[in-house]
Amino acid sequence: MKRNLVISVLLIAPLLTRGQERANTTKMQEHFNTIESLIPKRDSLNVDVSSSNVAWHIDHMLKVVNKIYDSLAMSDPAEYRYQLSLARPFVFLWGDFPRGIAKSPKVVLPPDDIKTEDLYAQLEEARTKVQKMEDLPKKSFFYHFAFKNLNRRRTKRFLEVHTKHHLKIVRDILKD
């Protein structure tokens, strides 16, 4: 029974995510609006939720979007090869991943001193790059340690899930 469920999810997951590419772009723009509204609360911290403050999470989310776009833009679509990841369909369908499981690569870690003007600049850059993603070849890709090679469509889904994950953490930080 469990085996049939796993097989069904693996077969159905790609079908459920088709046609989501434009929706992901719209969802990311909504996330960016939320991020912009959270910047004034940048110094909020709740160590019961996260050892990092709101500014850290905002900076990290934006760095992820901007660095991943750069990876997509620099990739050679002719070199793209699909790679199976057992975790990917579950996470992409569920739309979130458990907290504290993975460590962020150094390239997307925020600096010790996060400036408000840098957050706004990164936000505008991210908005532009998500729009420009539509112009990249469909087989542009980047490699994720757990989800393997992600083409443009899967990358957009990853960015949506990752951003949503950190926004949930920020909301929990801000709860009274």
LUMVEXBA-677543 format. One line per 3 residues: number of its first residue (from 1); their letters; for each residue x, y, z of C-alpha. Coordinates in Angstrom, 2 decimals. Example, Ala and Ser with C-alpha at 12.3 -4.5 7.8 and 13.67 -1.06 7.14 Angstrom:
// residues 2
1 = AS = 12.30 -4.50 7.80  13.67 -1.06 7.14
***
This chain:
// residues 176
1 = MKR = 0.00 0.00 0.00  2.74 2.48 0.97  4.71 1.50 -2.09
4 = NLV = 1.72 2.22 -4.35  1.24 5.62 -2.71  4.90 6.55 -3.24
7 = ISV = 4.76 5.43 -6.87  1.52 7.35 -7.42  2.98 10.55 -5.97
10 = LLI = 6.13 10.20 -8.09  4.03 9.74 -11.23  1.45 12.43 -10.49
13 = APL = 3.78 15.14 -9.14  5.10 16.28 -12.54  1.54 16.52 -13.90
16 = LTR = 0.36 18.65 -11.00  3.18 21.15 -11.43  2.69 21.67 -15.18
19 = GQE = 1.36 25.09 -16.07  2.55 26.47 -12.75  5.39 28.57 -14.18
22 = RAN = 3.43 31.80 -14.64  1.61 31.23 -11.36  5.00 30.90 -9.62
25 = TTK = 6.09 34.28 -10.98  2.90 35.90 -9.69  3.29 34.17 -6.33
28 = MQE = 6.88 35.37 -6.05  5.77 38.95 -6.71  3.25 38.56 -3.86
31 = HFN = 6.04 37.21 -1.66  8.17 40.23 -2.57  5.35 42.56 -1.51
34 = TIE = 5.21 40.73 1.81  8.98 40.95 2.21  8.86 44.69 1.54
37 = SLI = 6.24 45.12 4.26  8.46 43.20 6.70  11.62 45.26 6.23
40 = PKR = 10.56 47.84 8.87  10.38 44.93 11.36  13.91 43.86 10.45
43 = DSL = 15.26 43.88 14.02  12.59 41.60 15.48  13.94 38.45 17.07
46 = NVD = 12.39 35.49 18.86  15.07 32.96 19.84  12.40 30.34 20.56
49 = VSS = 11.69 30.34 16.81  15.04 31.21 15.22  18.45 32.36 16.38
52 = SNV = 18.38 34.86 13.50  16.35 38.06 13.28  13.90 39.07 10.55
55 = AWH = 16.60 40.96 8.60  18.69 37.79 8.39  15.79 35.81 6.88
58 = IDH = 14.92 38.60 4.43  18.52 38.99 3.30  18.87 35.22 2.91
61 = MLK = 15.64 34.86 0.88  16.69 37.62 -1.49  20.25 36.34 -1.87
64 = VVN = 18.87 32.91 -2.78  16.65 34.37 -5.52  19.40 36.56 -6.95
67 = KIY = 22.19 33.95 -6.84  20.01 31.23 -8.30  18.95 33.50 -11.16
70 = DSL = 22.64 34.16 -11.85  23.29 30.39 -11.91  20.42 29.84 -14.32
73 = AMS = 21.60 32.64 -16.59  25.16 31.27 -16.65  24.14 27.64 -17.19
76 = DPA = 24.45 25.92 -20.54  21.02 24.47 -21.36  22.69 21.89 -23.62
79 = EYR = 24.33 20.41 -20.51  21.05 20.00 -18.61  20.32 16.42 -17.62
82 = YQL = 17.31 15.39 -15.57  18.32 13.84 -12.26  15.98 11.90 -10.03
85 = SLA = 15.45 13.22 -6.53  13.12 11.32 -4.25  12.70 14.34 -1.95
88 = RPF = 11.80 16.83 -4.68  8.26 15.65 -5.57  7.24 15.48 -1.93
91 = VFL = 8.63 18.89 -1.02  7.35 20.56 -4.18  3.86 19.11 -3.72
94 = WGD = 3.75 19.81 0.01  5.06 23.33 -0.59  7.37 23.46 2.42
97 = FPR = 10.21 21.62 4.09  11.04 20.89 7.70  12.95 23.49 9.67
100 = GIA = 16.54 22.99 10.67  17.28 20.14 8.27  19.63 21.87 5.82
103 = KSP = 22.40 24.42 6.16  22.57 27.33 3.76  25.60 27.54 1.48
106 = KVV = 27.99 30.34 2.43  27.24 32.27 -0.76  23.68 32.97 0.42
109 = LPP = 24.44 33.68 4.07  23.77 37.27 5.13  26.63 39.48 6.33
112 = DDI = 27.02 40.26 10.04  25.84 43.85 9.43  22.67 43.92 7.31
115 = KTE = 21.83 47.40 6.06  18.21 48.36 5.39  19.13 50.01 2.08
118 = DLY = 20.80 46.75 1.00  17.58 44.86 1.68  15.61 47.26 -0.52
121 = AQL = 18.26 47.06 -3.28  18.28 43.25 -3.19  14.48 43.23 -3.25
124 = EEA = 14.36 45.32 -6.44  17.04 43.13 -8.00  15.05 39.99 -7.10
127 = RTK = 11.84 41.41 -8.56  13.63 42.15 -11.82  15.36 38.78 -11.98
130 = VQK = 12.18 36.78 -11.38  10.58 38.64 -14.31  13.66 38.05 -16.48
133 = MED = 13.57 34.34 -15.66  10.81 33.98 -18.25  13.32 34.96 -20.95
136 = LPK = 15.81 32.22 -20.05  15.78 28.94 -21.96  13.54 26.27 -20.40
139 = KSF = 16.54 24.02 -19.84  18.54 26.64 -17.97  19.35 24.97 -14.68
142 = FYH = 21.08 25.04 -11.36  22.18 22.22 -9.09  20.68 21.83 -5.62
145 = FAF = 22.32 19.40 -3.21  19.02 17.68 -2.29  16.84 18.29 -5.36
148 = KNL = 19.60 17.74 -7.98  19.45 19.56 -11.33  16.51 21.97 -11.43
151 = NRR = 15.45 23.34 -14.81  13.82 26.77 -15.06  10.32 25.52 -14.15
154 = RTK = 11.51 23.50 -11.16  13.80 26.32 -10.07  10.85 28.69 -9.95
157 = RFL = 8.94 26.22 -7.80  11.96 25.82 -5.52  12.22 29.61 -5.10
160 = EVH = 8.53 29.81 -4.23  8.78 27.00 -1.65  12.02 28.35 -0.15
163 = TKH = 10.66 31.89 0.15  7.38 30.65 1.65  9.38 28.58 4.17
166 = HLK = 11.32 31.61 5.42  8.24 33.85 5.42  6.58 31.32 7.76
169 = IVR = 9.59 31.54 10.06  9.40 35.35 10.00  5.67 35.26 10.80
172 = DIL = 6.44 32.98 13.75  9.16 35.37 14.93  6.66 38.24 14.84
175 = KD = 3.89 36.42 16.71  3.27 37.92 20.13
***
